[in-house]
Amino acid sequence: MKQISVIGCGRWGTFLAWYVANYCHVDSVLIYGMAGVPSFEELKSTRKNEYLTLSDNMLLTTDLDETLKNDFIIISISCQNLRSLAKQLNGYHIEGKTFLLAMKGLEEPSAKILAEVFKEEIRQNIHIATLGGPGHVEDYMRKVPSAAVIDSYEPETQDYVIKFLQSDLIRFYYGTDLIGNQVGAALKNVIGIAAGVLDGLGWYGLKGALMARAPIEVGRLIKFMGGNPTSAYGLAHLGDYEATLFSKNSHNRMFGEMFAKGERYGKLAEGVDTLRAVKAIADREHIDMPICQALYKVIFEDAVIEPTIRSLFDRSLKKEFETLF
């Protein structure tokens, strides 16, 4: 019997489980969730959430030991909970298993990429891959195809995961820069918040400038962290802009829009914690990241939004491509 596991039953985790169950030639998918968590209890009682209905070959469990018996495990939880999960996994036999990290963010306050966080804590020999790129559950459920990128430090692991997941709904590309793709995927959530702020202000025309300048800023951080700065122009960052900077389905964009309007957004926006991490590392290492710095001021330091955003245009004049990274 061919079965894989998914840890996490939020919007994205549940979709990935549904995708594998219906597109990837498996017998069943086991979804792990914690008893009492609303998203899990909803799936358990109704076999659906606001996005999709579970297929018959999607099984639910609260037993982590049972979950970890499968050889391929997708993790889709809050980025800030990954380290504690990794520590917990050390209590189980996971030697030789493959884990796909399907979240987008940096750990706060360390500013470490998720693959590094996971690898730091796991004391057994495992295989790690990461997922990045555009795509919203709502669009996929309407069978709108998209593309994504899989990366790994191990070519064999990358090849295995891509061939396992490939379908006519999602085209997977081979990533060539795990660091750059992880940083780019995390930062697109931050830029998504910035786009939402512009939407909330009604400054829609500035989103083009944001899209053009943000990859340059993100490239500087990628370079500092040891990646290839041009990865900011790939699927994980620039490729994800449409799905994040313009879609009504983006939690990060919606958080920014409602923040600019003085309203509270109740759903998880991973870009908020990532912004904290980015601010810390940019300050410490003197990395020029004006968009992120301005966004941090308005969200965490109560700076007045309009003049703070306008201040980005008061910086010294320079050539567009004078110093990229």
GITARA-V765545 format. One record per residue. RES is the residue in one letter. PHI is phi in whole degrees, 0 to 359 (NA if undefined). OMEGA is omega in whole degrees, -180 to 180 (none if undefined). D_LAST is the distance of its C-alpha to the last C-alpha in Angstrom with 2 decimals. Layout:
res = <RES,RES>
phi = <PHI,PHI>
omega = <OMEGA,OMEGA>
d_last = <D_LAST,D_LAST>
This chain:
res = <M,K,Q,I,S,V,I,G,C,G,R,W,G,T,F,L,A,W,Y,V,A,N,Y,C,H,V,D,S,V,L,I,Y,G,M,A,G,V,P,S,F,E,E,L,K,S,T,R,K,N,E,Y,L,T,L,S,D,N,M,L,L,T,T,D,L,D,E,T,L,K,N,D,F,I,I,I,S,I,S,C,Q,N,L,R,S,L,A,K,Q,L,N,G,Y,H,I,E,G,K,T,F,L,L,A,M,K,G,L,E,E,P,S,A,K,I,L,A,E,V,F,K,E,E,I,R,Q,N,I,H,I,A,T,L,G,G,P,G,H,V,E,D,Y,M,R,K,V,P,S,A,A,V,I,D,S,Y,E,P,E,T,Q,D,Y,V,I,K,F,L,Q,S,D,L,I,R,F,Y,Y,G,T,D,L,I,G,N,Q,V,G,A,A,L,K,N,V,I,G,I,A,A,G,V,L,D,G,L,G,W,Y,G,L,K,G,A,L,M,A,R,A,P,I,E,V,G,R,L,I,K,F,M,G,G,N,P,T,S,A,Y,G,L,A,H,L,G,D,Y,E,A,T,L,F,S,K,N,S,H,N,R,M,F,G,E,M,F,A,K,G,E,R,Y,G,K,L,A,E,G,V,D,T,L,R,A,V,K,A,I,A,D,R,E,H,I,D,M,P,I,C,Q,A,L,Y,K,V,I,F,E,D,A,V,I,E,P,T,I,R,S,L,F,D,R,S,L,K,K,E,F,E,T,L,F>
phi = <NA,265,223,237,238,232,262,119,232,281,302,284,298,294,296,300,297,297,299,296,296,250,233,242,56,247,282,199,234,257,255,263,215,265,302,94,287,307,296,289,296,295,297,294,273,241,63,201,227,289,252,202,250,295,280,298,268,254,249,248,208,249,262,292,298,297,300,276,284,281,274,238,228,264,247,220,230,299,305,287,259,293,298,294,296,300,299,294,295,298,279,237,276,236,306,82,278,255,241,253,273,249,250,231,175,246,291,246,262,291,63,273,290,293,298,291,302,296,294,299,268,280,263,255,276,233,242,238,229,232,241,215,118,283,139,246,306,301,288,300,290,265,63,276,286,207,230,213,233,249,229,193,286,247,304,294,294,301,297,299,294,297,293,292,268,301,204,279,267,231,265,260,255,277,286,237,204,300,298,299,290,291,295,298,295,293,287,295,292,295,295,298,296,300,297,296,299,298,297,296,277,80,264,297,296,280,293,296,296,299,297,284,273,300,300,294,297,294,301,296,291,301,299,299,277,101,260,268,301,290,298,297,262,266,298,292,245,301,296,266,297,300,288,251,275,236,280,291,272,280,296,291,297,294,303,297,297,290,298,297,270,78,248,262,249,272,263,293,239,299,296,294,293,298,299,300,296,296,300,297,286,294,293,294,256,58,269,284,224,297,295,295,296,295,296,299,300,283,275,250,242,59,291,292,297,300,294,292,292,297,297,298,266,261,290,302,289,205,288,302,244,296,224,285,231>
omega = <-179,-177,172,-180,173,175,-177,-177,170,-177,-174,180,179,177,-180,176,179,-179,-180,-178,-174,-176,-168,171,173,176,-179,176,-179,-179,179,174,-179,179,179,177,-174,-177,179,-179,177,178,-178,-175,-174,-176,177,168,-175,-176,-173,174,-179,174,-174,-178,175,-175,-179,178,170,-176,-177,178,177,-180,-174,176,178,-175,-180,-174,176,178,178,180,174,-178,-176,178,-174,-178,-180,175,-179,177,179,-178,179,179,-178,177,-179,-179,175,-177,-179,179,175,178,-171,178,-179,-180,172,177,178,13,-172,-175,179,175,-173,178,179,178,-177,-177,180,-172,-176,-177,179,-180,-180,179,-174,172,180,-179,176,177,-174,175,174,180,-177,179,180,-180,173,179,173,-175,176,-179,179,-179,176,179,179,173,-178,-180,-179,178,178,-179,179,-177,-179,-179,177,-171,-173,177,177,177,180,175,-178,178,176,177,-180,-177,-177,180,-179,-179,178,179,-180,179,179,-176,177,175,178,179,175,176,179,178,178,176,178,177,-180,178,-175,-178,-173,-177,-180,-177,176,178,178,-179,-177,-174,-175,180,177,178,180,178,178,179,178,-180,180,-176,174,179,178,-175,180,175,177,180,-180,-176,-172,-179,-178,180,-178,-174,-177,-177,-175,-174,-175,-172,174,-179,-178,178,-178,178,-179,175,-179,-180,-178,176,-180,179,-180,-178,-178,177,-170,-177,-176,173,-173,-179,-179,178,178,179,177,-179,-180,180,-179,-177,179,178,-175,-174,178,177,-177,-179,-173,-180,-180,180,179,-180,179,-179,-176,-177,-172,-177,176,176,178,-168,-172,180,179,177,179,-178,177,-177,178,-180,-177,-177,-179,174,-176,-177,-178,176,-177,-174,none>
d_last = <49.47,45.74,44.11,40.65,39.73,37.36,36.77,36.22,38.13,35.99,34.98,32.44,34.34,37.58,36.11,34.70,38.16,39.78,37.51,38.35,42.00,42.31,39.99,39.61,43.17,43.86,47.17,45.80,42.88,43.41,41.59,41.48,41.66,43.15,46.58,46.66,43.12,43.67,41.56,43.46,46.82,46.34,45.70,48.64,51.09,50.18,48.23,45.66,43.05,41.91,39.83,41.99,45.23,45.31,46.82,49.78,47.80,45.49,46.91,46.21,46.53,46.08,46.71,43.57,45.57,46.58,43.02,41.72,44.41,42.41,40.05,37.20,36.01,33.47,32.21,31.36,31.78,29.96,26.84,28.16,31.35,29.95,30.39,33.98,34.74,33.50,35.79,38.59,38.11,38.80,42.39,42.80,42.95,39.70,39.48,38.02,37.18,34.11,32.11,29.74,27.55,27.46,25.84,22.43,21.25,20.21,23.04,23.73,23.63,22.17,18.99,19.81,19.55,23.05,23.62,23.15,25.47,28.05,27.98,28.39,31.58,33.31,35.59,36.81,35.45,33.93,31.53,28.50,26.66,24.43,24.64,22.08,22.11,24.11,27.79,30.26,33.61,35.44,34.18,34.81,38.30,38.94,37.95,34.89,32.85,29.13,26.63,24.85,22.95,24.43,22.61,24.09,23.88,27.26,27.62,31.25,30.56,28.00,30.57,33.35,31.69,30.60,34.07,35.72,33.94,33.68,35.82,36.30,34.87,31.48,29.78,27.69,24.93,24.02,20.61,18.79,16.32,18.22,15.61,13.08,16.12,17.54,14.60,14.13,17.91,18.19,15.72,17.36,20.41,18.86,17.71,21.23,22.75,20.93,22.33,25.68,25.65,25.22,28.08,30.17,29.80,30.59,27.39,26.88,25.47,22.29,21.38,20.11,17.60,16.68,16.26,14.01,11.63,11.72,9.91,6.67,7.62,8.89,6.13,4.80,8.52,9.11,7.24,9.24,12.22,12.33,11.60,10.03,7.05,9.21,11.90,10.97,12.80,15.76,18.98,18.09,15.77,15.95,19.27,20.68,20.12,23.57,25.30,23.64,22.87,26.17,28.71,31.54,31.51,28.19,29.03,25.69,25.92,29.57,28.96,26.73,29.33,32.20,30.52,30.03,33.72,34.80,35.88,35.44,34.05,35.85,33.88,31.07,27.55,25.28,22.33,24.21,24.16,20.58,19.65,21.53,19.67,16.21,17.55,18.95,15.98,13.66,16.56,17.38,14.07,12.93,9.80,9.37,10.84,13.50,14.91,15.66,16.99,19.25,20.45,21.34,23.35,25.44,26.13,26.74,27.54,29.75,27.88,29.39,27.33,27.67,26.83,23.93,22.32,23.33,21.68,18.25,19.61,20.82,17.54,17.26,17.00,14.05,13.41,12.02,9.45,9.45,5.92,3.77,0.00>
